[in-house]
Amino acid sequence: MTINEAQNKIDDWIKTYGVRYFSELTNMAVLTEEVGELARIIARKFGDQSFKKTEEQLDLADEIADVMWVLICLANQTGVDLEEALEKNIAKKTLRDKDRHRNNNKLK
């Protein structure tokens, strides 16, 4: 699925099942919550913390998808074409950083 297709699919879901979008401020708070849930898994799976018994079934892919869902909701309700924005962002980073990371001795 393309990013535009994802934006349309989530918009259709919201209109069919979700009644309406949460406010932008609420979605920003929900995004923060979802990023925290993702961070918990990353900290336990790749960091120094261990999983609690109640966390053993947490799903990394599902948490990443939750973050994407809320980001797409925010994009939809604020009129951002994510596919276009991402293309522009990649071009910006390429122009700005094309040599920077290769020349960073910390990355070698």
CORNOR-V540791 format. One record per run of one state. SS is the DSSP state (H for helix, E for strand, - for the rest). FROM is the first residue (numbers start at 1). TO is the last residue. If there is no record, write none. Layout:
SS,FROM,TO / SS,FROM,TO
//
This chain:
-,1,2 / H,3,18 / -,19,23 / H,24,45 / -,46,52 / H,53,55 / -,56,59 / H,60,78 / -,79,81 / H,82,97 / -,98,104 / H,105,107 / -,108,108
//
